Amino acid sequence: MTDCINPLVSIITPTYNRADYIENTIKSVLEQSYNNIEYIIVDGCSTDSTVDLLDKYKHQDARLDYISENDYGMYDAINKGFKLAKGEILAYINSDDLYTPGVLNEVVNYFNKHPEIDVVYGDTLVIHSNMKTVHINMYMPKPENWLRAGGIIAQPTVFMRRACWDNIGNLKKDVQYLGDCEYWLRLINHGYRLGKINEILAIELNHENTLRNTMKQKIDDEKIYLRNKYWPDYFMSENLRALLLFSRKLLTPAWHIYFILKVNFGLKNGSWSNFINNYNPKANLGYYIVNKLFKCNHDVWRINIPQ
C-alpha cells in the first residue's frame, strides 16, 4: 500500500570509473534524515574500485542496491535504474554531486502541500575543484518558457512524481549530454507542471572531468537542437527568447542580495533556511555588488564545505 504522507523516494546514480567521487554522493543520499528511500546505482562496468565501494555500502545499508554491466552511456544507465525503481517520487543524481542535508524532507513536504505540481527543483551550491572557491546558482521560478528559450534548471535538484515517468517514458539516448533538458521540455509539452523550492537542494562539484568542461562544443550544439525543436516559431520569437534569457540577469541578482541579507542578519526561517542552518554561511554583500558591476571575481561566500 502506498504511503501518501511518507512516500518511497527512488534515487538513481549512473556511474563509470568515479571511485574518487562517488562515496561522498552515496553518503549524501544514505545520511538523509528522510528514511523511506531506495537507492539504485547503475555502474557501467567500472575498471577502478567503484564496484568495491558499491559492494561495501550494499552490505551496510539494505536501501542501496546496484548493478554493474555494460551500457550505452549515462542516459541508458538512468533508464535502467528508473525501470527498476518502485518509488512514488523519482530522481537521479550523478556520481560527483551531493544532496544537502534534509533535501528529501523538503521535497516530500513540498509535494504533499502542492498536489498540482508534478516536478520540483531548486538552487545549487557549486564547489570548484580547489575546494576553496564556491558560488551559488539560483534558478528561475515558473520555468516553462524559460526552458523553451534555452535556459536550464539544476538537474541534481530535480524530483518528479512517478506518473511523469510512467506516462512520458525513457530519457532519450540520442541526446547525449542534455537528455535531462530534453526530458523537462517533453514533460512541459505534455502539460506537466513544475514548481521551485527556494532552497539549496544539491551541491555540484566543478572539476576538469565534468561533461560541461570536456564536451562544451557538443553541449552547445545540443542546446541549439533543443531550442529549434521546442521554442515556438512566430513573429519576433527570437527577440522574445533573448528577452527571456536576459530576464535572469535582472532577477537573480535581486534574489542573491535578499539571500545575502538573510545570512548577514541571521534570519534562519523561510527561504534557504535549511541551507543556512546546516552550513552556517557567511557572505560579503559589497563583494557581490562589485563583482556584478565590474565583472570582478571576489570570493563572496564563506561556507563550511563538506570535504
Protein Blocks (a to p, Z undefined) as FASTA:
>chain_A
ZZfklccdddddddehilkmmmmmmmmmmmpmblbbcdddddehiablmlmmmmmmmmmp
mkbccdddddebjklmmmmmmmmpmbfbdcdddfkbccdehklmmmmmmmmmmmmbmbdc
dddddddfklmaccdddddehkllmmmnopacdfklpccdfklmmmnopadfklmklmmm
mmmmmmmmnopacddddddfbdcdddfkbmklmmmmmmmmmmmmmmmmmmccdehklmmm
mmmmmmmmmmmmmmmmmmmmmmmnopaghjhklmmmmnopaddfklmmmmmmnopabdfb
dcdddZZ
